[in-house]
Amino acid sequence: MPRSSPQSGRSMAAAALIGVAVMATVDEIVFHQLLGWHHFYDRSTPAVGLLSDGLLHTAELLALVAGFVMWADLRRRRALSPGHAWAGLLLGLGGFQLFDGLVDHKVLRVHQIRYGVELLPYDLAWNAAGAVLLLIGAGLALRARRAPGAKDPER
């Protein structure tokens, strides 16, 4: 198959979707299941919390599959832009983390990181981790954009 020109926008989008799915999976496995600190939705019965975790798990698996299908298509067409993909992965990881920490925890209050403790240190660590991942992803995106041959007519 002939080589296509790298598609930076699609490479970033595919990897960002994978990043969101991976961070959601890590959150669910570590904080929901292993530590048992919270469910996705904690404002009802434990059964509803468990159901909400199952729905989150379904969504993250679908996102992971969709992201890897997009990734595989780019690879098959030899149109993957690795620098943009790395940036997208970190933007997805950090974006999920920060969205969860700010919107789910503070705005919607569907759950907190942990119950029965002083939340401030947990909130600061959670949101700082997301912000650091986002900043690294943004830095990688700028670097990839400035790289020689980074033009992308088909974003």
Secondary structure as GFF3:
##gff-version 3
##sequence-region A 1 155
A	DSSP	alpha_helix	8	27	.	.	.	ID=ss1
A	DSSP	pi_helix	28	34	.	.	.	ID=ss2
A	DSSP	alpha_helix	46	76	.	.	.	ID=ss3
A	DSSP	alpha_helix	82	99	.	.	.	ID=ss4
A	DSSP	pi_helix	100	107	.	.	.	ID=ss5
A	DSSP	alpha_helix	119	146	.	.	.	ID=ss6
###
